Amino acid sequence: MIATSLAVVDSLMLIAAGILHVYWASGGMWGFEHAIPQHEAEPGDSLIGEPAFRPKRIVTRAVGMVCFVAAGLLLTRVGIVELPVQGKFVEYGLWLLAGFFLLRTIGDFRFAGLTRRVKDTTFARWDARLFTPLFLWLGVSTVIVNLLV
């Protein structure tokens, strides 16, 4: 019961994130400015406020697709959905996803996660309040789902 509930909640969040990424890849701009890390004021830095990178549409679309696959793996693990993959693939896939989510929680030691050094940008504030806690939740709950099933 706990595993099923966690899988459903996580899947809904991942589907929403997938839809948002596909929307961005299709040219939508709502929320986009909050989702890209920006440079912070550093001595001699002329990049203040500029995006740290500019994601290509194909990469953004791929992230959306990965979110959908992750939701499918979670729902398959608890028996709600059947994907044409073997049980061990689902289990190992979820371990990889949990590892990714937890590594993203730790961060990149500059722009994102608990180790972020850049703290005074729009992205940094959203990362501290929403993105990093969300990745922590997804990481821990994916581990729990995988252990309980």
Buried (B, 14 or more C-beta within 10 A) or exposed (E): EEBBEBBBBBBEBBBEBBEBBBBBBEEEEEEBEBBBBBBBEEEEEEEEEEBBEEBEEEEBBBBBEBBBBBBBBBBBBBEEBEBEEEEEEBBEBBEEBBEBBBEBBBBBEBBBBBEBEBEEBBBBEBBBEEBBEBBBBBBBBBBBBBEBB
